[in-house]
Amino acid sequence: MNKEELASEIIKICNCLGLIENKVTTTIIERNIIKSLEDIVFVENLLNILYKNIKSKKYSNILNFKKVENTLIELEKIRLKLDLEGL
């Protein structure tokens, strides 16, 4: 999954979770996410926020868990790559 697709999926998940309002222009957010995927602190915080909110049972009917799982795997890959580069 390339960074543009990943950013788009992150925005969709955040919209479903109510973390981002639907009225917000997603192109600006998408560009900021793509830039921030190079920062390990951003990626770790994003993962923590998503894990915490996804575990809530009230979103079990809304989310496509296969897409969420793939998105989280991609974020974990990025986090691991950034972590290893920092050594």
N, C-alpha and C positions, 0 to 999 in steps of 0.2 A: 504494500500500500504506500503510495507516495504521500508527501507531506500535505498536499492540497486535499486529497481524499481524507486523510486522517483528520485534518482541521475541520473539514465539513462534517465528518462523523461526530467529532467532539462537540461541535455546535448543536447538532441534532440531539445528542444525548443530553446536553445541558438544557436545551429547550424542553425536552420531555420531563426532566427533573425539576424544572422551574428555576434553574440557576441563572438563566438568561431570559429576558423578556422577548417575546416574539416581535415586538415593535422595533427592536434594535437592529441597525443595519449590520448584517452578518459579514459583509465584505471587509469592513475595517477589523472586526474581531478575528476573522480568518487570517488576515495578513499578520496581525499581532501574534496569533497562535503559531503561525509558521515561523516567524522570527524567534519566538520564545522557545521553540522546541530544541534550540541549541543550549539552553540554560537548564542545568540539572535540577536546580532548586524549583524552577517552574514546573518541570515534568513531574518531580516527586510530589509537589503540592497538588498538582492536577490529579495525579493518581489517588492521593489520599482523599481528596474531595469526592471524586467519582466513586471510589470504593465505599466510602461512608454513606453516600446518598443512594447508591444502587442496592445496598443491603436492606433498605427500607422496603417493607412488603407492600406499601401503597403504590409502588411503581411496577409491580410484577406483571400487571396486565397491559401496561403501556409500552414497555421496552421490548425490543427484539434482542433477546439475550445473546444470540449468535453474533450479531453485529457488535454488540457491546463487548463481548468476549474478544473478538478480533481486534477491536480498537484498544482494549486494555493490553492485549498481547503486544501490539505495535508500540504502545507507550512504554511498556516494560523493556522492550528491545532497545528503544532509544535511551532509556534511563541507564540500562546496563552498558551500552556503548559509551555514553558520556562518563559513566563512573569509571570504566576501564581506561578511558583516555586521560582521566585526571590523575592516574597513578604515576 
